[in-house]
Structures are given as C-alpha cells and as structure tokens.
Amino acid sequence: MKPLPFRVIRKDGFVHVDRMVDEAFRKALMDGVPVSLRSKMREALAAIPNAQTRAHTKRYFGAELPTIIERIGPLLIQLNRVCSESFNLPGLFEWLEVTGLGDDYRMVKVFDAWAQLKRG
C-alpha cells in the first residue's frame, strides 16, 4: 500500500488530517468550483461524515450511483492533476477518502453537477 502524501492521525475513532493540507484542499475546491455551485460546495465541505455516510449515499442515489461515479471520474482525475501539478498539492483522492467527504452525498451531488456543467 502506497503511503499517503500528507500526515493523517487515526485516534479514538477519529481521523485527523494535517490542518494545512485540509485547508489547502478545501480552498482549492472552493476556488475551482464554478460560481453557480459554490454554495453547494460550501455545504458539502461543511459535512461531517460518519460511519453511515457511504451507506446513506448509496441509498440516496440508488441504482443511479454507478452512472454518477462514472460521470464524475474524469472531473476528479483532472482536479487531482491540477492540484498536484499546479499547486503542489498531491493526494486529492486520498484526502476525499480519509476525510469521508468523497462518500458524502452532498459532495457527490456537487461533483456531479460540476461534471455535467463541464460536459455541457
């Protein structure tokens, strides 16, 4: 397993990501998201995922979730590349995973809306 590109501490059931890294990813997403989706991104970033987040997201989207994941994949790959290459901020996928935000239905919704805007 490849080591994470940033420091993570797991303690007492919580996951702590280095504050500067966390703030940098949050800022990158807020700065990059289209203006029309900023309020949705703000809402998604304010979420506090828990152990039931992934299951809730699966219930929320139902059978449409695999299609949504496929649709947002290219956007996430591009965002990861921009964060890594332009901002020296590697690990977007890992950050989304360890924070749980990538599994939250609000983040999935905003990424899906963003991906659809890019396609349109």
C-alpha positions as CSV (number, residue, x, y, z in Angstrom):
1,M,0.0,0.0,0.0
2,K,1.3,3.4,-1.0
3,P,1.9,5.9,1.8
4,L,-0.3,9.0,1.9
5,P,1.2,12.2,0.6
6,F,0.2,14.0,3.8
7,R,0.0,13.3,7.5
8,V,-3.0,11.5,8.9
9,I,-3.5,10.5,12.6
10,R,-6.2,8.0,13.5
11,K,-7.2,8.2,17.1
12,D,-10.2,7.3,19.2
13,G,-12.3,6.7,16.1
14,F,-11.4,10.0,14.5
15,V,-9.3,10.8,11.5
16,H,-7.1,13.9,11.8
17,V,-5.7,15.3,8.6
18,D,-2.9,17.9,8.8
19,R,-4.7,21.2,9.1
20,M,-2.8,23.0,6.4
21,V,-3.3,20.2,3.9
22,D,-7.0,20.0,4.8
23,E,-7.4,23.8,4.4
24,A,-5.5,23.7,1.1
25,F,-7.8,21.1,-0.5
26,R,-10.9,22.9,0.8
27,K,-9.6,26.2,-0.7
28,A,-8.7,24.5,-4.0
29,L,-12.2,23.1,-4.3
30,M,-13.8,26.4,-3.4
31,D,-11.6,28.3,-5.8
32,G,-12.1,25.9,-8.6
33,V,-15.8,25.1,-8.4
34,P,-18.0,27.2,-10.8
35,V,-19.6,30.2,-9.1
36,S,-23.1,28.7,-9.6
37,L,-22.1,25.7,-7.5
38,R,-20.2,27.5,-4.7
39,S,-23.0,27.3,-2.2
40,K,-23.4,23.5,-2.8
41,M,-19.6,23.0,-2.4
42,R,-19.6,25.0,0.8
43,E,-22.4,22.8,2.1
44,A,-20.5,19.6,1.0
45,L,-17.3,20.8,2.7
46,A,-19.2,21.6,5.9
47,A,-20.4,18.0,6.2
48,I,-19.0,15.8,9.0
49,P,-19.1,12.3,7.5
50,N,-19.5,9.3,9.8
51,A,-19.6,5.5,9.6
52,Q,-23.0,5.5,7.9
53,T,-22.2,8.1,5.3
54,R,-21.3,5.7,2.4
55,A,-24.5,3.6,3.1
56,H,-26.6,6.7,3.1
57,T,-25.1,7.9,-0.2
58,K,-25.9,4.5,-1.8
59,R,-29.5,4.7,-0.5
60,Y,-29.8,8.4,-1.6
61,F,-28.7,7.8,-5.2
62,G,-29.8,4.1,-5.6
63,A,-29.2,2.5,-8.9
64,E,-28.0,5.8,-10.4
65,L,-24.9,5.9,-8.3
66,P,-22.6,3.9,-10.6
67,T,-23.5,6.1,-13.5
68,I,-22.8,9.2,-11.4
69,I,-19.5,7.8,-10.3
70,E,-18.6,7.2,-13.9
71,R,-19.6,10.7,-14.9
72,I,-17.6,12.4,-12.2
73,G,-14.5,10.3,-12.6
74,P,-12.9,12.4,-15.4
75,L,-13.5,15.6,-13.4
76,L,-11.8,14.1,-10.3
77,I,-8.9,13.0,-12.4
78,Q,-8.5,16.5,-13.8
79,L,-8.9,18.1,-10.4
80,N,-6.3,15.7,-8.9
81,R,-3.8,16.6,-11.7
82,V,-4.4,20.3,-11.3
83,C,-3.9,20.1,-7.5
84,S,-0.8,18.0,-7.9
85,E,0.9,19.8,-10.8
86,S,-0.2,23.4,-10.4
87,F,-0.5,23.7,-6.6
88,N,2.0,21.1,-5.4
89,L,-0.9,19.5,-3.6
90,P,-0.9,15.8,-4.3
91,G,-3.5,13.3,-2.9
92,L,-6.9,14.7,-3.7
93,F,-8.4,11.2,-3.9
94,E,-6.7,10.2,-0.6
95,W,-7.9,13.3,1.1
96,L,-11.5,12.7,-0.1
97,E,-11.3,9.1,1.2
98,V,-9.7,9.8,4.6
99,T,-12.0,12.7,5.4
100,G,-15.0,10.7,4.2
101,L,-16.1,13.7,2.1
102,G,-15.8,11.7,-1.1
103,D,-18.5,9.3,0.2
104,D,-20.9,12.1,1.3
105,Y,-24.0,12.5,-0.9
106,R,-23.6,16.3,-0.9
107,M,-20.1,16.1,-2.3
108,V,-21.2,13.5,-4.9
109,K,-24.1,15.9,-5.9
110,V,-21.8,18.9,-6.3
111,F,-19.2,16.9,-8.3
112,D,-21.9,15.5,-10.5
113,A,-23.4,19.0,-11.2
114,W,-19.8,20.3,-11.9
115,A,-19.1,17.4,-14.3
116,Q,-22.3,18.0,-16.1
117,L,-21.5,21.7,-16.5
118,K,-18.1,20.8,-18.0
119,R,-19.8,18.4,-20.4
120,G,-22.4,21.0,-21.5
